[in-house]
Amino acid sequence: MDTEKIMNGISKEISTALKARGKAKTPEEKLMYSETVKNLCDSLGGISQSNK
């Protein structure tokens, strides 16, 4: 699969998770979305590092 497509997909997922975090009501929900965003960002960083 094309690396650029993967990176775009992960970026969209990050955006979606951030929007959902903004709508979250409880601290537990916010934490869950924060962890999701962190994991996605780590994945995105790993992909961009391997492209160099």
Phi and psi in radians as a Rosetta constraint file:
Dihedral C 1 N 2 CA 2 C 2 CIRCULARHARMONIC -1.206 0.35
Dihedral N 2 CA 2 C 2 N 3 CIRCULARHARMONIC 2.262 0.35
Dihedral C 2 N 3 CA 3 C 3 CIRCULARHARMONIC -1.049 0.35
Dihedral N 3 CA 3 C 3 N 4 CIRCULARHARMONIC -0.670 0.35
Dihedral C 3 N 4 CA 4 C 4 CIRCULARHARMONIC -1.107 0.35
Dihedral N 4 CA 4 C 4 N 5 CIRCULARHARMONIC -0.676 0.35
Dihedral C 4 N 5 CA 5 C 5 CIRCULARHARMONIC -1.135 0.35
Dihedral N 5 CA 5 C 5 N 6 CIRCULARHARMONIC -0.704 0.35
Dihedral C 5 N 6 CA 6 C 6 CIRCULARHARMONIC -1.099 0.35
Dihedral N 6 CA 6 C 6 N 7 CIRCULARHARMONIC -0.805 0.35
Dihedral C 6 N 7 CA 7 C 7 CIRCULARHARMONIC -1.093 0.35
Dihedral N 7 CA 7 C 7 N 8 CIRCULARHARMONIC -0.706 0.35
Dihedral C 7 N 8 CA 8 C 8 CIRCULARHARMONIC -1.116 0.35
Dihedral N 8 CA 8 C 8 N 9 CIRCULARHARMONIC -0.724 0.35
Dihedral C 8 N 9 CA 9 C 9 CIRCULARHARMONIC -1.102 0.35
Dihedral N 9 CA 9 C 9 N 10 CIRCULARHARMONIC -0.758 0.35
Dihedral C 9 N 10 CA 10 C 10 CIRCULARHARMONIC -1.137 0.35
Dihedral N 10 CA 10 C 10 N 11 CIRCULARHARMONIC -0.702 0.35
Dihedral C 10 N 11 CA 11 C 11 CIRCULARHARMONIC -1.060 0.35
Dihedral N 11 CA 11 C 11 N 12 CIRCULARHARMONIC -0.707 0.35
Dihedral C 11 N 12 CA 12 C 12 CIRCULARHARMONIC -1.140 0.35
Dihedral N 12 CA 12 C 12 N 13 CIRCULARHARMONIC -0.696 0.35
Dihedral C 12 N 13 CA 13 C 13 CIRCULARHARMONIC -1.130 0.35
Dihedral N 13 CA 13 C 13 N 14 CIRCULARHARMONIC -0.659 0.35
Dihedral C 13 N 14 CA 14 C 14 CIRCULARHARMONIC -1.086 0.35
Dihedral N 14 CA 14 C 14 N 15 CIRCULARHARMONIC -0.803 0.35
Dihedral C 14 N 15 CA 15 C 15 CIRCULARHARMONIC -1.054 0.35
Dihedral N 15 CA 15 C 15 N 16 CIRCULARHARMONIC -0.770 0.35
Dihedral C 15 N 16 CA 16 C 16 CIRCULARHARMONIC -1.085 0.35
Dihedral N 16 CA 16 C 16 N 17 CIRCULARHARMONIC -0.772 0.35
Dihedral C 16 N 17 CA 17 C 17 CIRCULARHARMONIC -1.154 0.35
Dihedral N 17 CA 17 C 17 N 18 CIRCULARHARMONIC -0.655 0.35
Dihedral C 17 N 18 CA 18 C 18 CIRCULARHARMONIC -1.158 0.35
Dihedral N 18 CA 18 C 18 N 19 CIRCULARHARMONIC -0.697 0.35
Dihedral C 18 N 19 CA 19 C 19 CIRCULARHARMONIC -1.118 0.35
Dihedral N 19 CA 19 C 19 N 20 CIRCULARHARMONIC -0.749 0.35
Dihedral C 19 N 20 CA 20 C 20 CIRCULARHARMONIC -1.133 0.35
Dihedral N 20 CA 20 C 20 N 21 CIRCULARHARMONIC -0.664 0.35
Dihedral C 20 N 21 CA 21 C 21 CIRCULARHARMONIC -1.087 0.35
Dihedral N 21 CA 21 C 21 N 22 CIRCULARHARMONIC -0.672 0.35
Dihedral C 21 N 22 CA 22 C 22 CIRCULARHARMONIC -1.114 0.35
Dihedral N 22 CA 22 C 22 N 23 CIRCULARHARMONIC -0.473 0.35
Dihedral C 22 N 23 CA 23 C 23 CIRCULARHARMONIC -1.636 0.35
Dihedral N 23 CA 23 C 23 N 24 CIRCULARHARMONIC -0.137 0.35
Dihedral C 23 N 24 CA 24 C 24 CIRCULARHARMONIC -1.128 0.35
Dihedral N 24 CA 24 C 24 N 25 CIRCULARHARMONIC 2.501 0.35
Dihedral C 24 N 25 CA 25 C 25 CIRCULARHARMONIC -1.673 0.35
Dihedral N 25 CA 25 C 25 N 26 CIRCULARHARMONIC -0.741 0.35
Dihedral C 25 N 26 CA 26 C 26 CIRCULARHARMONIC -1.746 0.35
Dihedral N 26 CA 26 C 26 N 27 CIRCULARHARMONIC 2.726 0.35
Dihedral C 26 N 27 CA 27 C 27 CIRCULARHARMONIC -1.038 0.35
Dihedral N 27 CA 27 C 27 N 28 CIRCULARHARMONIC -0.585 0.35
Dihedral C 27 N 28 CA 28 C 28 CIRCULARHARMONIC -1.140 0.35
Dihedral N 28 CA 28 C 28 N 29 CIRCULARHARMONIC -0.728 0.35
Dihedral C 28 N 29 CA 29 C 29 CIRCULARHARMONIC -1.122 0.35
Dihedral N 29 CA 29 C 29 N 30 CIRCULARHARMONIC -0.750 0.35
Dihedral C 29 N 30 CA 30 C 30 CIRCULARHARMONIC -1.103 0.35
Dihedral N 30 CA 30 C 30 N 31 CIRCULARHARMONIC -0.708 0.35
Dihedral C 30 N 31 CA 31 C 31 CIRCULARHARMONIC -1.099 0.35
Dihedral N 31 CA 31 C 31 N 32 CIRCULARHARMONIC -0.755 0.35
Dihedral C 31 N 32 CA 32 C 32 CIRCULARHARMONIC -1.026 0.35
Dihedral N 32 CA 32 C 32 N 33 CIRCULARHARMONIC -0.820 0.35
Dihedral C 32 N 33 CA 33 C 33 CIRCULARHARMONIC -1.189 0.35
Dihedral N 33 CA 33 C 33 N 34 CIRCULARHARMONIC -0.622 0.35
Dihedral C 33 N 34 CA 34 C 34 CIRCULARHARMONIC -1.094 0.35
Dihedral N 34 CA 34 C 34 N 35 CIRCULARHARMONIC -0.739 0.35
Dihedral C 34 N 35 CA 35 C 35 CIRCULARHARMONIC -1.159 0.35
Dihedral N 35 CA 35 C 35 N 36 CIRCULARHARMONIC -0.665 0.35
Dihedral C 35 N 36 CA 36 C 36 CIRCULARHARMONIC -1.083 0.35
Dihedral N 36 CA 36 C 36 N 37 CIRCULARHARMONIC -0.801 0.35
Dihedral C 36 N 37 CA 37 C 37 CIRCULARHARMONIC -1.086 0.35
Dihedral N 37 CA 37 C 37 N 38 CIRCULARHARMONIC -0.749 0.35
Dihedral C 37 N 38 CA 38 C 38 CIRCULARHARMONIC -1.047 0.35
Dihedral N 38 CA 38 C 38 N 39 CIRCULARHARMONIC -0.811 0.35
Dihedral C 38 N 39 CA 39 C 39 CIRCULARHARMONIC -1.105 0.35
Dihedral N 39 CA 39 C 39 N 40 CIRCULARHARMONIC -0.737 0.35
Dihedral C 39 N 40 CA 40 C 40 CIRCULARHARMONIC -1.124 0.35
Dihedral N 40 CA 40 C 40 N 41 CIRCULARHARMONIC -0.729 0.35
Dihedral C 40 N 41 CA 41 C 41 CIRCULARHARMONIC -1.126 0.35
Dihedral N 41 CA 41 C 41 N 42 CIRCULARHARMONIC -0.702 0.35
Dihedral C 41 N 42 CA 42 C 42 CIRCULARHARMONIC -1.074 0.35
Dihedral N 42 CA 42 C 42 N 43 CIRCULARHARMONIC -0.727 0.35
Dihedral C 42 N 43 CA 43 C 43 CIRCULARHARMONIC -1.119 0.35
Dihedral N 43 CA 43 C 43 N 44 CIRCULARHARMONIC -0.760 0.35
Dihedral C 43 N 44 CA 44 C 44 CIRCULARHARMONIC -1.104 0.35
Dihedral N 44 CA 44 C 44 N 45 CIRCULARHARMONIC -0.724 0.35
Dihedral C 44 N 45 CA 45 C 45 CIRCULARHARMONIC -1.126 0.35
Dihedral N 45 CA 45 C 45 N 46 CIRCULARHARMONIC -0.670 0.35
Dihedral C 45 N 46 CA 46 C 46 CIRCULARHARMONIC -1.153 0.35
Dihedral N 46 CA 46 C 46 N 47 CIRCULARHARMONIC -0.644 0.35
Dihedral C 46 N 47 CA 47 C 47 CIRCULARHARMONIC -1.214 0.35
Dihedral N 47 CA 47 C 47 N 48 CIRCULARHARMONIC -0.770 0.35
Dihedral C 47 N 48 CA 48 C 48 CIRCULARHARMONIC -1.200 0.35
Dihedral N 48 CA 48 C 48 N 49 CIRCULARHARMONIC -0.550 0.35
Dihedral C 48 N 49 CA 49 C 49 CIRCULARHARMONIC -1.179 0.35
Dihedral N 49 CA 49 C 49 N 50 CIRCULARHARMONIC -0.666 0.35
Dihedral C 49 N 50 CA 50 C 50 CIRCULARHARMONIC -1.309 0.35
Dihedral N 50 CA 50 C 50 N 51 CIRCULARHARMONIC -0.251 0.35
Dihedral C 50 N 51 CA 51 C 51 CIRCULARHARMONIC -1.445 0.35
Dihedral N 51 CA 51 C 51 N 52 CIRCULARHARMONIC -0.171 0.35
